[in-house]
Amino acid sequence: MAHIDYFFTPLSPFTFLAGTRLEEIAARHGASVTYKPLDIGGLFARTGGTAPKDRHPSRQEYRLQELARQAKKLGMPIHLQPAHWPTNPAPAAYAIIAAQEAGGGDPGALAHGLTRACWAEEKDIAEDGVIRECLKAAGFDAALADSGLLAGAETYAANLEEAVGRGVFGAPFYIVDDGQRFWGQDRLDDLDLHLAGKL
């Protein structure tokens, strides 16, 4: 059975635009998914990336145009400059880590729910109430927002180290068990074709 390691941050608009397509692709091919939220700022610092606010104005402008085009193409609502961005993504990431460990819900729905909260609903995904709401909506115990914070922090840091070691440099980023890497929500079709043996 194929396996996909999914490296991402709940703060990324491109992770939001991925929607639930990864989960649909995985189901189609009988593949499992491990969710690996990480510190995107730390990843950029380690792999030559630049935070959006520090990019040249032409790059910032293009990013906003691309987000608007991709959202329109996908039929997804998006606020290009949401009220609570940037914010601290760590609490949301810890909740995803704790939920995946606990089981009983849908981690893909949780990850998407958190990104949607930020980019479509303009909520602060660092706030406990928002995290609890997303946990509950994805079928998890909302109390996971309080438990496993130490383990979540350790795994969050370990995910960054693993990502750097495996050639990850952005989000969302998908690595299949055969070593093939796919960067960006706009490469999900290629991931699908790869799992089908066509690419």
Phi, psi and omega in degrees: 000133179291153178226144180234125170266125187248107179261130185196171169232138178291357180269351187274130176292331179286331171295319176302314183292343175294337179058226178248022182295326177301315181295323178294318178295314180300316179297320181297327184252006180066030182265148174265160182228135170247126182271126186230074178296144183216170179278104185292325177297318177295322179295314178301316182298327184272342188235015175086014179275170179228133177299146182310319183294339182261002181280159177302146181307325180294324177290321178296317179295317180296319179303316180294320177297316182295319177299316180296317180296313182296319179298317179296317180299323182271353182068035182247135177287143178209143171258117185292334176226076185296156186299328185240054176218132358282159175220180180280113182278350187301313181301320178293320179296318178299322179295320178297316180298313180296320181293317179298321179292320183286324183074182176094353179222198182246102182295330177295317177295325178294312180300315180290323179299322180289318178292323177295321178302320180286307193269337180250330186252356179053047175255158180269108184284004171271348183277138183302317182296321179293317180296316180298318179299317180291321177300312182297317181296332180268007175090015180255162174288124181300337180293348176298340177296338183259338188257156175067025182293320179296312178297322179298318180295319180295316180292321178303314178293319180295325178298321178296314180299316179297317181300312180301317181293337184254010174088018177279139180220005179199186180214141359283154183220132186237130177236124179272158185295347175271004176095353179290136183244143181224123182250125172100148179296337180280004175250008180295326177297323177293321176300317178301312180296323179297313180295335178277357180079017183256355184215000000 
